[in-house]
Each structure stands twice: as C-alpha cells, then as structure tokens.
Amino acid sequence: MKYSIALSFAAMAVAAPGTWEEWSSSPVADSTTPVAETSTTPVAETSTGTWAAWSSTPVVETSTTPVVETSTTPVAESSTGTWAVWSSTPVVETTPVVETSTTPVAETSTPVVATSVATTWDAWSSAAASSVAATSVWVGSSSPVAATSAAPTVSVWSSAVPVNASSATPVAPASWTSSAPVWTYTGAADKHAVGAGAFALAGLALMFPPSCDSVQHGYLCQPSVSHFWGQYSPYFSVPSAIAPDIPDNCEITFAQILARHGARDPTASKTKAYNATIAALKSNVTSFTGRYAFLENYEYTLGADLLSTFGQQQLVNAGTKFFERYSDLAARATPFVRSSSQLRVVESAQNWTEGFHAALTASGHPDPSYPYPISVISEHSGSNNTLSHNVCTNFESSDQYYSSIADNAQETFAATFVPAIRKRLEADLPGSQLSTSDIITLMDLCPFNTVASPTGTISPFCALFSEAEWHAYNYYETLNKYYGYGAGNPLGPTQGVGWTNELIARLTGQPVNDDTSTNRSLDSDLETFPLGRKLYADFSHDNDITSILFALGLFNNTPALSNTSVTEAPSAGGYGASQTVPFAARLYVEKMTCSSHGGDGSLGRLTYWNRWRKYYTAQELVRVVVNDRVIPLVGCRADRLGRCRLDAFVKSLSFARSGGRWSECFS
C-alpha cells in the first residue's frame, strides 16, 4: 500500500508556544464558576472578553486583578479581562485592557503570523481605541492602532509601524522568517494537518534560546553523565579514530542518511508506570531532603510517545548538518525521503526536511522542489516495512525464546548494580520501599525530564546517581539492544536485512533483490523507490537501526557482551547504545570518487595497461559514518580511512544478500 504525505507547517502564534485559543461567534454569559481547562479541545469561554492559554494543566480564572507578566516564559492567565503579548523581551502589564464590547473578538482558525522578532498583536473590541488608556492598548509602536471597524478585527504589528485595524478580515502576511532563518512559512496553515500547531519552532527559539545542544556537535551538557543514558541519550558527536571529514581530493557522489526520530516522551505503558512510581514515592516517603528535596513538589507531567520540543529541534539540526556536510552535492540534488508511519517518526522526517531546506536557501540556492514529499510506510501489523520490524513471526511472538533473551540479560546484569543503589535511596528516602524496576524508573526519569525541557536542561533526577552508576545504566540499556536486536539475538540482525538490500539497490542502481521484510509493491515502483538518486533520507526507530547496523556487519568484531560486568564501548568494538542509537541518531552511507592521491590513494584509482598508454579509471568507494564516527568496514579489505571499493562492499554483505536467517522466522 502506498502512502505519501505533503508537508504542512504551522504558523507561529505570538502567544505561548504550543498553546491556542478559539472564540465562539456569539456572546457568552458571564459566570462566577471558574473555567477548568483540561482538554486539548477548545471549549467556550464563560467570561466575556477573556482568553486562556491552553495546556495540559487546568487553568482556573478566578481573579479580577490583572496578571503581571514579567518573564519570557509563558504563564497561565489567571485574570478576567486581561491579555498578554509575548515578544523577545519581557512585557509588564499592570493595567488591564478594557474590553467594552459584549461580543467576543472572533479569532479565526487561520493563524496570524508576526512579521518580525519584536512583533505583537492585539484583538480589538468594537469600541474606539481612545476609550482605553494608550499604554494598555498597544506594544511596540509609536502610536496605538486605530480600531476603525465595528467588526472584530485582528491586527499584525511590525516592530515599528502600526497596522490599522480597519478590516473584518485578519491580516496574515504571506511569509515569515526569523532573524536567524530556520523556518519559512508561506500562506495560512491548516491546524488539522500533520504537525500543525506543534512545530512553531522559530517562536520557541525566541523564548527558549538553545543552550548546549548544537548542529555540529549535538548535546554537550554534562557529557560524563548525559552520554551514558543508553538509547535515551540525546545525539552527540562520537569521537572517531578516523577523521570523519570528507577526504581531500574526493568527491561525494551519493549520500544516504538513516536517522532515528528525535527525543520524545516515554511510551504510553512506561509513562503510566513512571507516574505510579512517583505517586507511590510521594505517598510513602516521610521527608525529602538534600538532593531529593525537589521531589517534594515534583509533579509528573510527561506525556506519551510524542516528540518533545527539544526532539523536534534535534531533527531540524540534523537536516541542517546533512546539507552542510554534503553541500556540494546537496545544492544540486533533492533528497528522496521515506518514513515509518508512527507520528513521531513522520514528524522527525518533516523537521529534517525543514532544516535541510533552510540551510539550502540560506546558502543562496533556490529550492523549487520544497516541500519535499515523504513516502510513509505503514507500521500496521503484517505490513512489510524495512523501517519497522513486525513480520518475522517467531521474533515478534512473546512466547518464543527470541523475545526473552534481552530481558534475561538485563535482569542478570541489574542484580550487579541495582541493590547498592536501592540500599542508598531507601536510607535517604525514609518510608520508601523500592523495587529493581523502581530504581530503573528513577534513572529513566533523568533523560526523559531533560529532553522534556526545550533547551535540554539537565533534570535534578540526574544528580541522584553517580557517574559509575550511569555507566552501569548505559550498559544495562546496551544489553537490551545487543540481545534484543543485535548479534546477541539469533534473529536480531535478520530484521535489518531488508533495508540493507534496499541500500545495495540504491548504491548500484539495480532493482531490489530481497525476500524478507521489503514491501515489493513499493520497492518495484520508481515513484516510491526511485533509483539513480544522489541523496536518500530514511527515518526509523532505535530497535530497527540496531538490527540494520548488525545486518551491515559494522560490529562483526564486537565480542559477545557479558551480562555480569560492564564492557565499555572501546572494548566492544565501539558498540554501545548511546553511541549508536541515541535520540536523533544518524547513520551516513557515503559513496565517493577520489583522485590518484585522494585521501588514502591505495584504492582511489585502478590502473589498467595496454601496449600504448596507461589508463586511470575512477573506482567508487564506500564509507559508513555513525554519529560522526567512521566505522571501518570489515570483510572487504578496507583502506586506512575505513573505506572499501563499492563492488567489494556489496560482496561483503553476503549475510543480507542471502536473506539472513529469515527462514527461521516461520519454522
């Protein structure tokens, strides 16, 4: 079955990020009962001329005293008849806006887009502006907006020039670009489109400036801790023994990225378990002191399965970095993009294309192909999908041996480091009785609360554990990937065979030859699986990428991992969960041609002689880079830069070309 999705991007509202309001078209009766706003679905306001920021936390509007808002961080409105304008500088509102009309201002579903960083907007009542104190009427201009129309209007403000509110139609400029161009929006957004309302990242960037997460190096806050959170670590640039830069005198002719989605909330089942653990802890513990003091007022607010704001920006950064790395090729080639169908994966693909597009246009190149279509492959049970495993029956079945290997390895290893942590925490938290899963939950809450922060601010949960304990935790999660989807599971690497055979097809320009997890309908159609393209971008999950890494043979030299003691990545052939499949992980497969002295020189040219002259024929080379670490290829006589000739690399993938152990999926 074919899926294709066109990108839609939300306009940036000037109100609080991720919030919105909708007004009814007729007057509403005043009520003395506070409005409890607990739903993402708008409800009619019960007080004339008021508005509320919507969030997952109930907002109770009970006061007639105006709110003084002095922070660039949005706060919930708590005053009847007040409003707030958010901009790049704090706004102090000490006088309430007088709304003199009994008809609420109609705020349409079409977002109003600000035209500059300092832009603000107002909804005006039908009364003349002169009836309200000027200082309460407008922000950012030398004179107030003239409310010259009896019809409700919306005005768009620039940083210096007021806009007359003289039309019944909201003013919506054709485009908006931030001062540091990242997002470009054209036209009005459909709030029901995929990603609408969730990705006003330019506005968020103004309110939450980035801290230690960057395009080039990834996440660098407290690396001695944050780089040891297993698959929950945010992407960081992994040190490489071989320089990951494009070798001198070499030209990239092909680049494939396989990326994991960005940072997210816990899965639905885990968020329920985490919430229960926190509730039990707060119910049983008699006092929270020292580094545990924050738990006294901690409320569990994490959602389930969706990308966080931080995770969205990670993929924008990934798209930017991909363009900058391959700019010579990317300036003249449009990427073909595929995604597995889970929402967080599709949205990650969207964000990546946005970063790529912004970097391309910022470099002065037109981009008429944007927005790029995304081929979305279904994750429904029984659907063949090389970006999401689900059709190898024995591997998927919970009553089969394969599904318990990772759990058993983790359980054995947990017994080596969890008891000491439990003893310390129970002594520090009087009244607590903690299980092994409770300890792992409290450790999980460190990365999940960190990536829930728009800037990735380190959570206080992280300080509850030592660096040595974080190394143990990282290895605990590494065992899950290795014995669940890697070489530690007899059927693990086989789940990555389908994608590997698709890669061979893309590298060689030949049709896909595979009888495993590939979708033949999609892969036989040049519209959904084109050959001969220069740039490809696929988006998937950590488990699937782990299987692919092992199907490619990248960690064939990794010894079997112990389940009784920590094997750090350098001793495991560079393998570790945080170094291979963190949030926003990315694998690059590069094809290049080089001059006679390109990079290494030993493989760049093959020499052919005849009786008259010497011919030099360029030979294509292949290299694989995982999170900025060059992985030396094995089984194909790699040169000192980790590269193999294309034909030798394809030949080395005999495990994938023969179908792996696919026959064992159904026996």
Wavefront OBJ file of the C-alpha trace (Angstrom):
o trace
v 0.000 0.000 0.000
v 1.347 3.403 -0.887
v 1.377 6.381 1.372
v 2.512 9.852 0.501
v 2.390 12.897 2.700
v 2.919 16.532 1.823
v 4.372 18.784 4.460
v 2.362 21.419 6.260
v 3.903 23.766 8.764
v 2.154 25.703 11.461
v 2.380 29.443 11.630
v 3.959 30.897 14.715
v 1.432 32.301 17.150
v 2.732 35.104 19.308
v 1.053 33.648 22.372
v 2.662 30.931 24.445
v 4.285 28.117 22.421
v 2.135 25.103 21.816
v -0.996 26.918 23.025
v -4.022 28.275 21.201
v -7.460 29.644 21.796
v -10.702 29.649 19.928
v -13.623 32.017 20.473
v -17.261 31.356 19.898
v -19.048 33.535 17.372
v -21.714 34.773 19.758
v -21.684 36.439 23.186
v -21.221 34.127 26.122
v -22.728 34.628 29.519
v -20.648 35.735 32.451
v -20.234 33.062 35.043
v -18.932 33.010 38.577
v -17.733 29.457 38.083
v -14.074 29.151 37.073
v -13.388 27.527 33.756
v -11.419 24.310 34.215
v -9.392 23.919 31.080
v -8.087 20.389 30.992
v -8.524 19.380 27.398
v -6.666 19.975 24.186
v -10.101 20.532 22.632
v -11.216 24.165 22.936
v -14.300 24.978 24.977
v -16.320 28.155 25.052
v -15.009 30.773 27.454
v -17.526 31.534 30.200
v -16.489 35.128 30.730
v -16.989 37.955 28.275
v -13.869 39.223 26.581
v -11.362 36.915 28.187
v -8.967 34.361 26.784
v -6.924 31.494 28.071
v -3.713 29.742 27.133
v -4.404 26.058 26.662
v -2.171 23.455 28.197
v -2.331 20.072 29.860
v -2.591 21.796 33.255
v -6.035 23.132 34.243
v -6.284 26.916 34.180
v -8.648 28.461 36.705
v -9.657 32.025 36.030
v -10.866 33.389 39.330
v -9.372 36.820 39.799
v -10.314 40.302 38.669
v -6.792 41.513 39.330
v -4.597 41.791 36.263
v -1.643 39.464 35.933
v 1.823 40.994 35.899
v 3.812 39.018 33.386
v 7.494 39.760 33.605
v 9.059 36.651 32.154
v 9.795 35.463 28.648
v 8.405 32.120 29.780
v 4.628 31.997 29.265
v 2.433 31.619 32.337
v -1.186 30.618 32.602
v -3.655 33.500 32.506
v -5.430 33.866 35.827
v -7.290 37.139 35.488
v -10.580 38.009 33.895
v -10.346 40.601 31.173
v -6.595 40.620 30.791
v -4.311 39.653 27.971
v -0.635 39.149 27.339
v 1.646 39.878 24.424
v 4.723 37.722 24.149
v 7.818 39.006 22.474
v 11.562 38.644 22.718
v 11.595 40.950 25.754
v 9.532 40.777 28.948
v 6.215 42.611 28.866
v 4.914 44.067 32.131
v 1.194 44.661 32.074
v -0.006 46.489 35.146
v -3.226 47.902 33.735
v -5.966 45.630 32.449
v -7.202 46.076 28.912
v -10.769 47.291 28.940
v -12.853 45.224 26.601
v -16.007 47.200 26.084
v -17.890 45.029 23.648
v -20.355 42.346 24.644
v -19.401 40.424 21.533
v -16.232 38.381 21.866
v -13.487 39.106 19.387
v -13.518 36.417 16.744
v -10.177 34.706 16.492
v -10.221 32.636 13.362
v -8.625 29.263 12.816
v -6.156 30.894 10.449
v -3.012 31.684 12.444
v -1.781 35.252 12.443
v 1.905 35.340 11.651
v 4.164 38.000 13.083
v 6.478 39.791 10.699
v 9.454 40.320 12.968
v 11.070 39.172 16.181
v 9.563 42.045 18.150
v 6.123 41.688 16.639
v 2.983 41.554 18.759
v -0.721 41.502 18.003
v -3.984 42.512 19.609
v -7.602 41.570 19.226
v -9.623 44.784 19.294
v -13.142 45.326 20.540
v -15.694 47.387 18.660
v -15.036 50.410 20.870
v -12.726 53.163 19.688
v -9.123 52.920 20.818
v -9.349 56.294 22.508
v -11.621 54.815 25.165
v -8.730 52.800 26.554
v -5.504 54.026 28.101
v -2.888 54.088 25.359
v -0.285 52.251 27.408
v -2.646 49.306 27.717
v -3.678 49.237 24.084
v -0.553 48.555 22.137
v 3.019 47.362 22.406
v 5.927 48.005 20.084
v 4.796 51.075 18.133
v 4.904 54.824 18.493
v 1.123 55.145 18.260
v -1.876 52.968 19.029
v -3.768 51.060 16.401
v -6.917 52.818 15.334
v -9.844 50.475 15.808
v -11.895 51.902 12.954
v -14.146 48.980 12.208
v -17.192 47.833 14.094
v -16.402 44.280 13.120
v -13.965 42.258 15.249
v -10.520 42.502 13.717
v -7.039 41.161 14.194
v -4.007 43.331 13.599
v -0.483 42.323 12.717
v 2.218 44.537 14.172
v 5.675 45.112 12.850
v 8.418 46.292 15.167
v 7.916 49.954 14.307
v 4.933 50.547 12.060
v 1.356 50.140 13.373
v -1.258 48.453 11.209
v -4.714 49.963 11.093
v -7.353 47.540 12.254
v -9.792 48.589 9.588
v -10.817 45.288 8.069
v -13.060 42.483 9.210
v -10.555 40.034 7.749
v -7.499 39.156 9.834
v -4.251 40.394 8.372
v -1.963 37.472 7.520
v 1.347 38.308 5.865
v 2.453 35.963 3.124
v 5.574 34.762 4.838
v 7.604 34.982 7.992
v 11.277 34.369 8.534
v 13.084 34.514 11.851
v 16.124 36.713 12.347
v 18.273 33.572 12.201
v 16.454 31.818 9.357
v 15.347 28.369 10.364
v 11.668 28.260 9.455
v 9.898 29.772 6.497
v 6.136 29.639 6.345
v 4.047 30.622 3.334
v 0.293 31.065 3.488
v -2.126 30.053 6.210
v -1.625 26.743 7.974
v -4.243 24.059 8.362
v -4.358 23.334 12.071
v -5.506 19.784 11.342
v -2.540 18.984 9.081
v 0.178 16.637 10.307
v 2.380 18.592 12.667
v 0.221 21.740 12.639
v 0.439 23.675 15.870
v 3.266 21.537 17.182
v 6.214 22.894 15.274
v 6.331 26.657 15.652
v 9.999 26.226 16.450
v 11.030 29.666 15.366
v 8.811 31.199 18.012
v 10.063 28.760 20.595
v 13.636 29.608 19.713
v 12.924 33.216 20.653
v 11.514 32.245 24.027
v 13.846 29.352 24.816
v 17.269 30.077 23.314
v 19.348 26.930 22.787
v 21.869 26.017 25.434
v 24.415 23.270 24.897
v 22.813 21.367 22.009
v 24.264 22.368 18.657
v 24.023 21.489 14.977
v 27.598 20.281 14.650
v 28.303 18.592 17.972
v 24.931 17.627 19.393
v 24.302 17.538 23.124
v 27.222 18.505 25.346
v 25.651 19.222 28.747
v 27.434 17.170 31.425
v 28.789 14.620 28.928
v 30.202 12.428 31.698
v 26.562 11.740 32.562
v 24.390 12.547 29.534
v 26.435 10.434 27.125
v 25.652 7.366 29.235
v 21.867 7.208 29.074
v 21.725 4.412 26.517
v 19.178 4.968 23.758
v 17.725 7.854 25.794
v 20.854 9.986 25.387
v 20.364 12.925 23.039
v 22.523 12.656 19.916
v 26.137 13.703 20.398
v 29.136 13.607 18.091
v 31.013 10.385 18.896
v 34.834 10.621 18.824
v 36.344 8.923 15.786
v 39.791 7.377 15.359
v 39.481 8.167 11.632
v 38.715 11.746 10.666
v 35.046 11.882 9.613
v 35.593 14.818 7.243
v 35.321 14.280 3.504
v 38.848 13.197 2.452
v 40.898 15.647 0.416
v 40.661 15.279 -3.355
v 37.491 13.201 -3.031
v 34.018 13.975 -4.312
v 30.854 12.620 -2.701
v 28.589 11.148 -5.381
v 25.934 9.563 -3.137
v 24.786 10.029 0.466
v 22.200 8.061 2.419
v 21.095 9.019 5.924
v 19.215 6.635 8.197
v 18.039 8.563 11.250
v 16.194 7.829 14.450
v 13.354 10.114 15.469
v 14.087 12.923 17.911
v 13.705 12.927 21.685
v 10.229 12.024 22.870
v 8.033 11.396 25.879
v 8.063 7.877 27.341
v 5.912 5.263 25.646
v 2.316 5.015 26.890
v 2.950 1.957 29.050
v 6.071 3.434 30.598
v 4.568 6.838 31.293
v 1.799 5.093 33.239
v 4.352 3.087 35.227
v 6.544 6.147 35.856
v 3.574 8.129 37.137
v 2.631 5.310 39.508
v 6.184 5.095 40.871
v 6.285 8.823 41.614
v 2.837 8.718 43.232
v 3.870 5.826 45.484
v 7.120 7.532 46.412
v 5.397 10.762 47.405
v 2.777 8.848 49.331
v 5.214 6.730 51.339
v 8.272 8.906 51.923
v 8.067 10.970 55.107
v 10.623 13.630 54.150
v 12.554 14.785 51.085
v 15.829 16.473 51.944
v 19.121 17.368 50.292
v 19.324 16.429 46.642
v 15.913 14.760 46.946
v 14.184 17.973 48.071
v 12.877 18.712 44.575
v 10.676 15.606 44.782
v 8.529 17.316 47.422
v 6.911 19.477 44.751
v 7.628 17.384 41.668
v 4.560 16.592 39.594
v 4.676 14.018 36.824
v 3.680 15.845 33.629
v 5.317 13.792 30.871
v 3.072 12.695 28.039
v 3.310 9.585 25.905
v 5.078 8.775 22.629
v 5.171 12.290 21.153
v 8.232 14.316 20.219
v 9.299 16.969 22.665
v 10.161 20.485 21.517
v 13.802 19.581 22.090
v 13.376 16.482 19.919
v 11.825 18.492 17.113
v 14.793 20.841 17.055
v 17.204 17.896 17.030
v 15.915 16.840 13.616
v 15.944 20.386 12.263
v 19.596 20.451 13.299
v 20.167 17.058 11.668
v 18.788 18.331 8.358
v 20.961 21.419 8.561
v 24.056 19.373 9.316
v 23.386 16.925 6.485
v 23.153 19.776 3.982
v 26.296 21.441 5.295
v 28.248 18.179 5.216
v 27.263 17.346 1.640
v 26.645 20.885 0.397
v 28.395 20.445 -2.951
v 26.080 17.572 -3.811
v 23.034 18.761 -1.862
v 22.981 22.130 -3.634
v 22.060 20.343 -6.865
v 20.188 17.228 -5.697
v 16.837 16.882 -3.932
v 16.672 14.175 -1.248
v 14.196 11.325 -1.546
v 12.586 10.931 1.881
v 10.918 7.908 3.487
v 9.488 7.435 6.952
v 7.914 4.725 9.005
v 4.345 5.724 9.807
v 4.425 6.352 13.556
v 3.686 10.029 14.135
v 6.935 10.887 15.908
v 8.900 9.378 13.021
v 6.929 11.223 10.344
v 7.267 14.495 12.240
v 11.000 13.896 12.591
v 11.231 13.465 8.827
v 9.323 16.724 8.380
v 11.633 18.573 10.731
v 14.700 17.177 8.976
v 13.466 18.416 5.606
v 12.842 21.829 7.133
v 16.414 22.050 8.395
v 17.796 20.859 5.050
v 15.640 23.335 3.120
v 16.540 26.265 5.381
v 20.263 25.545 5.037
v 19.917 25.226 1.264
v 18.104 28.533 0.842
v 20.395 30.275 3.337
v 23.309 29.288 1.097
v 21.712 31.251 -1.727
v 20.243 28.366 -3.726
v 16.619 28.233 -4.875
v 14.584 25.230 -3.778
v 11.589 24.839 -6.105
v 11.098 21.195 -5.040
v 10.227 22.152 -1.464
v 8.200 20.935 0.399
v 9.590 17.502 -0.395
v 7.111 14.634 -0.481
v 7.612 11.970 2.177
v 6.892 8.338 1.368
v 5.313 6.924 4.533
v 5.360 3.147 5.079
v 2.671 1.611 7.272
v 3.584 0.073 10.623
v 0.303 -1.821 10.861
v 0.656 -5.433 11.918
v 1.527 -7.630 8.977
v 2.821 -4.775 6.814
v 6.206 -5.304 5.215
v 8.299 -2.355 6.296
v 12.096 -2.206 6.321
v 11.955 0.749 8.730
v 9.852 -1.030 11.369
v 10.058 -4.755 12.106
v 6.786 -6.671 12.547
v 6.508 -9.604 10.139
v 9.044 -12.164 11.421
v 6.557 -14.270 13.386
v 8.907 -16.090 15.736
v 10.846 -12.930 16.503
v 7.698 -10.943 17.297
v 5.933 -13.623 19.346
v 6.075 -13.050 23.099
v 6.015 -16.785 23.811
v 9.109 -17.516 21.749
v 12.681 -17.803 23.007
v 13.881 -14.823 20.958
v 11.706 -12.294 22.788
v 13.098 -13.145 26.238
v 16.843 -13.077 25.531
v 17.289 -9.353 26.173
v 15.090 -9.332 29.288
v 17.080 -12.192 30.786
v 20.402 -10.467 30.092
v 19.196 -7.223 31.665
v 17.765 -8.968 34.705
v 21.066 -10.720 35.357
v 23.076 -7.537 34.971
v 20.681 -5.438 37.078
v 21.478 -7.684 40.025
v 25.093 -6.462 39.859
v 24.421 -2.732 40.324
v 20.837 -2.042 41.413
v 20.969 -3.425 45.009
v 23.576 -0.872 46.130
v 21.508 1.966 44.666
v 18.343 0.657 46.299
v 20.027 0.476 49.692
v 21.239 4.072 49.454
v 17.953 5.509 48.209
v 15.850 3.715 50.800
v 18.145 5.088 53.515
v 17.895 8.604 52.073
v 14.133 8.413 51.499
v 12.580 7.249 54.789
v 9.455 5.196 54.237
v 10.339 4.108 50.707
v 10.384 0.504 49.549
v 11.901 0.341 46.085
v 11.987 -2.498 43.584
v 14.505 -3.006 40.790
v 12.033 -1.555 38.307
v 11.544 1.481 40.584
v 15.287 2.163 40.503
v 15.382 1.901 36.713
v 12.340 4.191 36.541
v 14.042 6.872 38.636
v 17.082 6.653 36.360
v 14.876 6.812 33.243
v 13.285 9.994 34.567
v 16.640 11.765 34.307
v 16.875 11.684 30.485
v 13.127 11.953 29.906
v 12.751 15.064 32.060
v 15.888 16.513 30.488
v 14.621 16.200 26.914
v 11.209 17.494 28.029
v 12.947 20.845 28.557
v 13.005 22.920 25.345
v 16.689 23.646 25.932
v 17.604 20.223 27.328
v 18.240 21.497 30.845
v 19.648 18.670 32.958
v 16.979 17.287 35.271
v 17.580 17.120 39.047
v 16.861 13.379 38.787
v 20.296 13.034 37.198
v 22.108 14.147 40.358
v 20.631 11.245 42.338
v 23.155 8.852 40.781
v 26.938 8.719 40.409
v 28.897 8.618 37.157
v 29.752 4.967 37.774
v 26.060 4.201 38.192
v 25.306 5.963 34.905
v 27.911 3.824 33.162
v 26.150 0.757 34.554
v 22.781 2.105 33.404
v 24.155 2.747 29.915
v 25.416 -0.816 29.737
v 22.074 -2.114 31.029
v 20.394 -0.422 28.054
v 23.155 -1.575 25.696
v 22.392 -5.176 26.662
v 18.766 -4.579 25.715
v 19.744 -3.557 22.184
v 22.503 -6.114 21.694
v 20.484 -9.106 22.921
v 17.191 -7.807 21.590
v 18.106 -6.669 18.073
v 21.845 -7.189 17.603
v 24.181 -10.141 17.375
v 23.120 -11.389 20.809
v 19.780 -12.449 19.340
v 19.868 -15.124 16.600
v 17.123 -13.322 14.658
v 18.113 -9.749 15.573
v 20.317 -8.823 12.577
v 17.871 -10.532 10.209
v 15.359 -7.767 10.940
v 17.774 -5.369 9.202
v 18.326 -7.456 6.073
v 15.529 -5.846 4.049
v 16.865 -2.300 4.465
v 20.403 -3.489 3.712
v 19.257 -4.975 0.406
v 17.471 -1.713 -0.395
v 20.751 0.095 0.268
v 22.539 -2.212 -2.175
v 19.922 -1.359 -4.801
v 20.421 2.364 -4.243
v 24.217 2.114 -4.310
v 24.291 0.067 -7.512
v 21.222 1.429 -9.297
v 19.817 -2.095 -9.619
v 16.329 -3.319 -8.582
v 15.891 -4.594 -5.033
v 16.596 -8.298 -4.636
v 15.064 -9.375 -1.340
v 12.567 -11.880 0.041
v 12.440 -10.676 3.644
v 10.799 -7.515 5.013
v 10.790 -5.335 1.899
v 7.483 -4.110 0.525
v 7.525 -5.346 -3.061
v 4.704 -3.065 -4.164
v 6.623 -0.010 -3.022
v 10.112 -1.152 -3.997
v 9.091 -2.114 -7.532
v 7.606 1.334 -8.197
v 10.081 4.054 -9.180
v 7.775 6.649 -7.645
v 8.033 5.139 -4.154
v 11.501 3.627 -4.552
v 13.417 5.609 -7.173
v 16.875 4.517 -8.279
v 19.667 6.747 -9.502
v 19.107 9.496 -6.923
v 22.066 11.132 -5.188
v 20.512 11.767 -1.771
v 18.281 9.499 0.299
v 16.867 10.050 3.792
v 15.099 7.333 5.812
v 13.586 7.723 9.298
v 13.055 4.893 11.737
v 13.366 3.640 15.345
v 16.293 2.660 17.564
v 15.498 -1.062 17.529
v 15.314 -1.220 13.748
v 18.506 0.784 13.303
v 20.282 -1.591 15.697
v 19.270 -4.563 13.531
v 20.457 -2.720 10.420
v 23.858 -1.902 11.944
v 24.418 -5.597 12.593
v 22.997 -6.697 9.229
v 25.574 -4.391 7.623
v 28.276 -6.214 9.589
v 29.538 -2.996 11.172
v 30.077 -4.667 14.541
v 31.195 -8.101 13.422
v 34.317 -7.628 15.549
v 32.345 -6.898 18.726
v 32.748 -9.772 21.194
v 29.683 -11.251 22.877
v 28.722 -8.848 25.657
v 28.951 -10.006 29.264
v 25.822 -9.805 31.403
v 27.763 -9.731 34.672
v 30.234 -6.871 34.164
v 30.379 -3.649 32.161
v 32.095 -3.740 28.776
v 32.674 -0.136 27.746
v 32.300 0.799 24.074
v 36.060 0.984 23.299
v 36.377 -2.640 24.406
v 33.244 -3.637 22.489
v 34.415 -2.607 19.042
v 32.869 0.813 19.559
v 29.431 -0.614 20.259
v 27.130 0.917 22.859
v 23.508 2.045 22.824
v 24.258 5.716 23.480
v 26.918 5.772 20.753
v 24.782 4.083 18.104
v 21.068 4.778 18.655
v 20.584 7.893 20.834
v 17.638 10.186 20.182
v 18.185 11.674 16.682
v 20.916 9.136 15.838
v 22.111 9.203 12.253
v 23.993 6.771 10.014
v 25.587 8.055 6.811
v 26.477 5.789 3.906
v 28.728 7.677 1.500
v 29.880 6.864 -1.996
v 32.850 8.837 -3.295
v 35.374 9.028 -6.082
v 38.885 10.298 -5.499
v 41.883 11.449 -7.479
v 45.014 9.308 -7.654
v 46.016 10.693 -4.270
v 42.501 11.073 -2.861
v 42.631 10.560 0.850
v 44.460 7.246 1.054
v 45.434 6.700 -2.581
v 45.558 2.929 -2.322
v 42.053 2.399 -3.688
v 41.210 5.647 -5.424
v 42.301 4.508 -8.873
v 42.619 1.179 -10.546
v 45.340 1.099 -13.171
v 44.914 -0.628 -16.493
v 47.751 -1.006 -19.022
v 47.807 -1.673 -22.688
v 50.701 -1.525 -25.088
v 50.257 2.156 -25.895
v 49.271 4.003 -22.786
v 48.178 3.988 -19.161
v 44.507 4.398 -18.289
v 43.160 5.528 -14.956
v 39.576 4.525 -14.205
v 37.914 6.073 -11.177
v 36.688 3.481 -8.700
v 33.790 4.315 -6.390
v 34.468 3.882 -2.684
v 32.003 3.359 0.165
v 32.303 4.619 3.731
v 29.932 4.403 6.727
v 29.751 7.038 9.470
v 27.632 6.537 12.616
v 27.034 9.653 14.721
v 30.220 11.200 13.278
v 32.347 8.120 13.979
v 33.816 6.405 10.924
v 33.165 2.673 11.273
v 35.950 0.800 9.431
v 34.295 -1.661 7.073
v 35.098 -5.344 7.544
v 35.325 -8.199 5.089
v 36.113 -6.017 2.070
v 39.784 -5.029 2.522
v 39.131 -1.523 3.815
v 41.815 1.120 3.411
v 43.235 3.121 6.303
v 40.295 5.544 6.031
v 37.826 2.706 6.625
v 36.591 2.616 3.001
v 36.036 -0.251 0.605
v 35.509 -0.393 -3.134
v 31.809 -0.497 -3.954
v 31.937 -3.958 -5.510
v 33.879 -5.375 -2.558
v 31.493 -3.767 -0.069
v 28.447 -5.254 -1.787
v 30.143 -8.649 -1.896
v 30.867 -8.425 1.847
v 27.128 -8.116 2.571
v 26.567 -11.809 1.913
v 24.501 -12.219 5.104
v 21.912 -9.750 3.840
v 22.055 -10.824 0.205
v 21.300 -14.411 1.244
v 18.319 -13.345 3.377
v 19.966 -13.756 6.772
v 18.069 -16.291 8.874
v 14.667 -15.308 7.531
v 13.576 -18.927 7.121
v 13.700 -19.289 10.922
v 11.007 -16.633 11.300
v 8.282 -19.098 10.414
v 9.576 -22.566 11.311
l 1 2 3 4 5 6 7 8 9 10 11 12 13 14 15 16 17 18 19 20 21 22 23 24 25 26 27 28 29 30 31 32 33 34 35 36 37 38 39 40 41 42 43 44 45 46 47 48 49 50 51 52 53 54 55 56 57 58 59 60 61 62 63 64 65 66 67 68 69 70 71 72 73 74 75 76 77 78 79 80 81 82 83 84 85 86 87 88 89 90 91 92 93 94 95 96 97 98 99 100 101 102 103 104 105 106 107 108 109 110 111 112 113 114 115 116 117 118 119 120 121 122 123 124 125 126 127 128 129 130 131 132 133 134 135 136 137 138 139 140 141 142 143 144 145 146 147 148 149 150 151 152 153 154 155 156 157 158 159 160 161 162 163 164 165 166 167 168 169 170 171 172 173 174 175 176 177 178 179 180 181 182 183 184 185 186 187 188 189 190 191 192 193 194 195 196 197 198 199 200 201 202 203 204 205 206 207 208 209 210 211 212 213 214 215 216 217 218 219 220 221 222 223 224 225 226 227 228 229 230 231 232 233 234 235 236 237 238 239 240 241 242 243 244 245 246 247 248 249 250 251 252 253 254 255 256 257 258 259 260 261 262 263 264 265 266 267 268 269 270 271 272 273 274 275 276 277 278 279 280 281 282 283 284 285 286 287 288 289 290 291 292 293 294 295 296 297 298 299 300 301 302 303 304 305 306 307 308 309 310 311 312 313 314 315 316 317 318 319 320 321 322 323 324 325 326 327 328 329 330 331 332 333 334 335 336 337 338 339 340 341 342 343 344 345 346 347 348 349 350 351 352 353 354 355 356 357 358 359 360 361 362 363 364 365 366 367 368 369 370 371 372 373 374 375 376 377 378 379 380 381 382 383 384 385 386 387 388 389 390 391 392 393 394 395 396 397 398 399 400 401 402 403 404 405 406 407 408 409 410 411 412 413 414 415 416 417 418 419 420 421 422 423 424 425 426 427 428 429 430 431 432 433 434 435 436 437 438 439 440 441 442 443 444 445 446 447 448 449 450 451 452 453 454 455 456 457 458 459 460 461 462 463 464 465 466 467 468 469 470 471 472 473 474 475 476 477 478 479 480 481 482 483 484 485 486 487 488 489 490 491 492 493 494 495 496 497 498 499 500 501 502 503 504 505 506 507 508 509 510 511 512 513 514 515 516 517 518 519 520 521 522 523 524 525 526 527 528 529 530 531 532 533 534 535 536 537 538 539 540 541 542 543 544 545 546 547 548 549 550 551 552 553 554 555 556 557 558 559 560 561 562 563 564 565 566 567 568 569 570 571 572 573 574 575 576 577 578 579 580 581 582 583 584 585 586 587 588 589 590 591 592 593 594 595 596 597 598 599 600 601 602 603 604 605 606 607 608 609 610 611 612 613 614 615 616 617 618 619 620 621 622 623 624 625 626 627 628 629 630 631 632 633 634 635 636 637 638 639 640 641 642 643 644 645 646 647 648 649 650 651 652 653 654 655 656 657 658 659 660 661 662 663 664 665 666 667
